[in-house]
Amino acid sequence: MPTRHDPEGTRLPVKLDATSNGEFAPIPLGPAQHLANRLAREAATANARRTGMDRRSFLVSAAGTASTLLAFNEAFAAAGQRGGFYELDREAALDPQLARSAVDGGEFIFDVQGHFVNPTGAWTKRLPEGARPLQMDKTRSCGPSKGPGRLDYLQCIGPDEFVKDVFLDSDTDLMVLSFVPSSREGEPLTIEEAAATARIVEKLEGTHRLFIHGRVNPNQAGDLEGMDELAQRYRISAWKTYTQWGPDGKGFWLDDDAGLAFIEKARRLGVRNIAVHKGLPFGRRSYEHSTCADVGRVAKRFPDVNFLVYHSGFVAGQPEGPYDPSRTDGIDALVTSLAQAGVKPGANVYAELGSTWRFLMREPDSAAHALGKLFKAVGETNVLWGTDSIWYGSPQDQIQAFRAFQIAPELREKHGYPAITRELRAKVFGLNALRIYPVDKAVLDRHLAKDKVARDREEARERPDPTFLTHGPKTRREFLNLLAWSGGR
């Protein structure tokens, strides 16, 4: 079957690489991940031959995904990482039915963290002099491009590629558009543009497939005052804030003057979901504000507000092990903060997995401990699915990897972690998000399964042609260049 993308089948359907979401420096792959990719490529060649398929056709099939995950298991086990694994029958690499039962599913998937930028927005006119062309060698496979140039890469992270990656090439049903930290005049995606994109999806009959955050930096002049318009004009579903960010480089705590003013105003306006970036620190400056130390304090003080901890406090490059009360960052800091404040599982604190799960996919021991600790600390009903796509390309590989992931029985018994059952996955994938982002039952029962987006998705899957590309920075040079583009946040 002719294919536009990767006709030779050189790309794997589950992507282990150094890509970041632009908020932390890319972390190179280690020996175990390099081995995992090598074994997966070798298995693809062998299994494609055994099934009588060309490599590309095999890799876009469920068996190609199963083959890849099984190779990852082999590599991680060889490296001594046995605390978590992808739970598949070995025959799934050759048996399409077994493969589909493991990596496909009919869950309702509500991704609460998505991103894209406006490739032609006013912000591009104000790019600093030091912002060289973002050349990441991806534009040949992205959306409509105007040819080589300084802004060409932006087509890869623009709305056209976003719709393809998220709604056509993945099982995602609904998504929340979020924002990056920036000055008011330097936003790569403004609330107006996000609202316009939501309307475009509605015109495609994709009823309510996109929700919108309102970005608020309460330590920045004008943002608290701007909350009124965000709530009244754009029907936002939650506020998004970055406690480590500030126009002068200094962050804030949720329970200092700026943070309390923000929470109180959110309550008055009746939008009582606050999504706060915690973890994935931007650097050493104001590092303490990236931790979860304040989460438990404000959750106890404001039980009528939902605090959605984006990234769950996870620090990329730092392993997650059994709970360590002496650790002051990472997921352990969130666990400690809730315990000290007496905030129980199932209360008003939610842990979100954007970028966190994507990074944990390559570290199964850390994945097992991270997920296990979150299920215990915030509760199985309070872990939210997020992928930080479009930075990582289509979120389908994150979805399929989570469908297959399991915590080893030894860790479950020793630390009291739950088994990741089909029911628990369904909660994480989407049912938990419905507790804080209510969706009309008619939308869930009728519209999502029959709208034009669903029809286009089914048509695309008759002739699947996913790119298997990631779009965020993969090297420190690309990361620093992206920072220059965003004003060096």
N, C-alpha and C positions, 0 to 999 in steps of 0.2 A: 504494500500500500504506500503510495507516495506520501512523503511527509516534509513539511517545511522546516521543522525543527530537528536538528541532530539526526540526520538520516543514517549516519553510520552507527548510531547507538553507542556513543562514547560517554554519555551522562547517565548517572544512576538515578533511579526514581526516589531514593531517600538520600538527602544531601548532607554529608558530613564535610564541612569546610570551615574556614575561619571567619565567615561573614558575620558582621555585627549589625545592629540596628542603627549605628551611627551615634549611639550614646556611650559606648565604651570601645576602647581600642580592640581590634580583632586579636584573638588569641590563637596562635598557630596550632595546628593539629600535632598531637604527639604520636609516638610510635604505634600505639594501639589503634588510633584512628586511621593512620596511614595503612596499617595492615588490614583493617576492616574494609577500606575502599579497594585495596588490591585484591583481597579475596572475593569481594563482591563482583568485581569486574571479571575475574577468572571464572567465577560461578556462572555469570551471565553468558559468557562465551560457550561454556560446556552445556548449560541447560538449554540455551537457545538451539544448539545443534541437536540435542536429544529430543526436543519437542518439534523439530523441523521448522523452526521459525528463524527469521533474521533477528539480529540483536535488538534493533529498535523495536520491532513488534513485540518481542519477548519482554523487554524492559517496560513498556507501557502497559503490560498486562498485570493482573493481580499476582500471577506466578512470578513475574519479574520483581515485584516488591517483596514477596515472600522470600525469594532467593536472596535478595539483598540483605534482608533482616537476619536471615539464618547465617549468612556469612559474617555479619556483625557479631552475632552471638559467638561464633567460633573465635574471632579475633579477640573479643573482650575476655572470654574465658581463658584464652592463652595468656592474657596479660594479668590474670588473677582477679578480674572483675566479675564476680559471680553473685553479687548482691541483688542484681536486677537482670532481667533478660527478656527477650522477645519470645513470647510463648506461641510457637508454631510447630505443627507436625513437619518433620523433615521432608515428607513427601509433598508438602505444599509447594515446593520449588518446581515441581513437575506436574502437579495435579491442579488444574484451574479451579475446580470446585472447592477443594481444601483451602486453596489460597484465598478465594473470595470469602470463605467463612471466617478467615482470620483477619484479613485486612480491609474488607468491605463491610459496610453496615448500614442500617437504616436509621441511625440515631438522628435526632434533632440537634443541629449544631449551631450554636449561637456564639460567635467569636466576638469578645468584648474589647478587642484592641486591634484596630486596623489603621493603616496609614497610607497616604499617597501625597504627592505635591502637585501644585499647579505649574506645569512646565513653562507657561507664558505669563505668570502672575507678575504683579507690580514689584514684588520682592526681588525678581531677577534683575531689575534695573538698578537696584541698590547694592549689588554684590561688591564686596571689597576688592581692592586692587590685587590682593594676594590670592584671590580665588582663581586658580588656574582651571582650564577645562577639566571637567570630571570625566576622564577617559577610563572607563572600566571594561571596555571591549565587550559590551553587551548590546549595543544599540541595533546591531543587525537583526536581532531576534525579538526586539521590543515593538511597541506600537508605532504609529505613523511618525516617521522621522523626516526632518528637513535636510538631512545630509550632515556630514561631519561639521562640527562646530562647537563652540563653547558650551552651548546648552543642550547638546544632542542627548546626553545621558539622561536628562530629565524625562524623556519619553519612557524610559524603563520604569520609572516610579510615578508615572502620571495616571490619570483616571482610566484611560483605555486599557492599559496593561492591568490595572487594578481589577477592573470588571472581569477580564479574562481569567486572571490568576485565581481570584477568589470565588466568583460565582459560576464560571464555566469549567475550570479545571480542578475544582475541589468540591467537597460535599458540604461546604458552608451554606447554611440557610440564611442566617442573619448576621450582621456585623455592626459594631459600634465604631464610627470614625473618631479617632483621637488626634491629639495635637502634640507637637514637639515644643520644648521650652524655647521661647524667643521673645524679643522685644515686640511691642504692639505693631510697629511698622515693618518688622522683618519676618513675619510669619510666612513660611513657604506654602501653607494652606490656611486661608482665612475662614472664619465661620461662614461668611457669605458663599464662598466657593464650595465648602462642604455641604451647605444646605442646597446649593444648586445641583450638586452631584446626587444628593438624595432624591431630588425632584426628577432628575433624569432616570434614575432607577425606577421611580414610580411610573414614569411615562412608559417604561418597558413592561408595565404591569407587575413590577416587582414590589408589590404592596408591602410597605414597611420593612423592606429588607435592610435598610440602613438607619441607624440611630446616630445621634451626634452628641459629642461632648462640647462643653463650653470651657475654653482654656482660661484659667484665672491664676495670675501670679499676684497674690495679695500684697507682696512687698514691692510692687511696681506701680508707679503713679497711673491712675486711671482704671486699673483693672477691677477694683471693688465697685467703682461707680458703673463700670460697663456690665456688671452682672445683671442689672435690670433689663437691658436690651436683650441680652442672651436668653434670659428666661422668657420674656414676653414675645419676642419676635421669632425666635428660632426653635422654640419647643425642645430645648436641649433635654437630654435624659440624665445627665450627670455633669458635674464640674470636674475638670482635670487640672491638677496642680503638681508642681515639682518643688519639693521643699528644699532641695539642694541649690536651686537656681535663684538668682537675683540679678537685677540690672547692674549691680556693683560687684557681682561675684560672690556675695554672701547670701546664704540661704536663711531659712526660718524654721521654727518649730510650729506644729499645728496648735500648740497651746501657748504660744507667745502672743503678743498683741495683734500682730498681723494675721496669724492663723486663727485666733478666736474671732476676730472681726469677720473673717471669711466664713467661718462655720455659722456664725450667728446670722449673717446675711443669707446664706444658703437656706437656713431654716425659715427665715421670714418670707423668702420667695417661693417656698414650697417645693424646691428641688433638693431633696435630702439625700442624694447620692454623691459622695465625694471620692473621686478616683485620685489617689495620691501615688506618685512615682516613688518607690522605696527600693533601695538596692541599685544595681547597675550604676555605681557612682561615676560621676563625670571626671573625677580626679581627686587629689588630696584636699584641695581648697573646699572648706565647708563640708568636709566628708561626713562629719557627725550628723548633719542634717539629712543625709541619704539613708540613715539607719531607721529602724522602726521603734526607737525608744519612746516616741511620743504617741504611738498608735493606741496602745492600751489606755493611756491616760485620757485621751479625748473620747475614745469609744465608751468608757465608763461615764464620763461627764455628759455625753450627749447620746443617750440610748435611742433617741428617735432619729439619728443620722446613721446611714450606712457608710462605712469606710471601706473602700475597695482598694486593697493594697496591691498596686500594679507592680509586677515582677516579684511580689512576695518577699521583698528584702534581699533576694538572691544577689550574690556578688560573683560575676563571671570570673573564672580562673581560680576561685577558692573552693576547694572540695566541701561537700556537705556530708557530714557523718552523723553518728548518733548525737542526740541533743547534748549540747555543751553549755551550761548556764554561765560560764565565764566568757563566752564569746559575745562581743558587743556589736557585731554586724551579721549579715547573712540571715538566713531563715531562723537561726537560733535566737537572734535579737527580737524577732517578731514573737516567737514562742514565749520568751521571757517577759516581754512587754505585756502580753495578754495575761500571763499567769500572775504577774505582780499586781495588775489592776483587777484581777478577779473576773475577767471577761471570758465567759464560757464558750465552748464550741457551739455553733449554731446561733450565736448572738448577732451583733451588728458589724462584725469584721469579716471581710471576704478576702481571700488570697487569689491573685490572678497570675496566670502562667505565661504571659507573653514574653518571649525571648528566653525565659527561664526553662521551659520545657525544651525549646529548640536547642539550647546549650546542653541540657541534661541528657538529650538523646545520645550524645557521644560519650557520656560518663555514667554507665548503668549503676555503679555503686552509689554515686551521688544522687542519681535519679531516685533510687529506691528510698534513701534516707530523706530526701527533700519531700517527696510526695507523702511518705509515711508520716513525717512530722506535721505536715500541713493538715492531713486528714484528721490527725489527733487533736491539733491545737485549735483550728478554726471550725472543724467539723466537716463531715462528708457532704453536707448541703451547702457549704460556703467556699468551695474551691471553684474558681471560674476559668473557663476555657478562653485563652487569648493566644495569638500567634505572632503579633507584631508584623504581620505581612502588610505591605508588599516588600519589605526589606529582604525577606527570605524567599521571595518568589511565591509560587502557589503554596498555600498551607496544607495541601493534600498529604505531603509526606509526614508532616507533624501529626496529622489526624491518623494516618495509617499506623505510624509507629506507636502512638498512644493506644490504639485499639489492641495492639499485640503485647504491650509492655506488662510485665508482672514483677512484683516484689518477691524475692526468693523466700521460701517458707522459713528458712533459718532466721532471717531478719524479722519476719512477721512474728515468729514465736518469741524471739529475744526482746524485741522492742515494742511489741503490741501494735504493730502496723496492721492495717486491714489488707486482705486480699483485694486486688483490683478486679472486681466482678463486672459483668455486663451492666448490671444495675448501677454500680458506682460510676462506670464510664459514662453512662447516659446522663447522670446527674452533672458530672463535670462538663461534658460536651455542651449542654444547653439547658437542662431543666433548672439548674441552680440559678442561672442568669435570669430566668423568668421571675424569680422572687424579687428582683430589684429593677428589672426592665420589663414591666408587664406588656404582654402582647395580646391583642384581642383574639379570642378563641376562633373566630371566623377566619382570621388570617392563618392561624396554625392549621386548622382543619381543612380549609378549602384553597385559599389563594396561593400558598407557597407551593403546593403540589401541582398547580395548574397554570400558573402565570407564565408570561413569555420567557422570563429568566429560566424557569424550570424546563420549558420546551426547548430553549436554546441549549441548555445543558445536556439534555438527552440527545439532541442532534449531534452535539460535539462529541459525545461519548460513543456514537456509532463510528466515528472516525477520529479517535483520540490523537491529539498532537500537542501534549504539554511540553513546555520548554525545558523543564528540570533545571532552571537557572535560579540563582539568587542575585539580588540587586544591590545589597548593601556593601559597604567597604570590606575588603578582605585583607588589606595590608595597612600598616601604620601610616604609610604615605597617603593612601586613599582616605583613611580616617581623618587625618589632619587636614587634608584638602576639603573634605566635607564640612569639617568644623569651620574652616575659613568661609565657606559658602554661607553658613548659618550664623555668622558673626562671632565665631569662636566661643560658643556658650560654655 
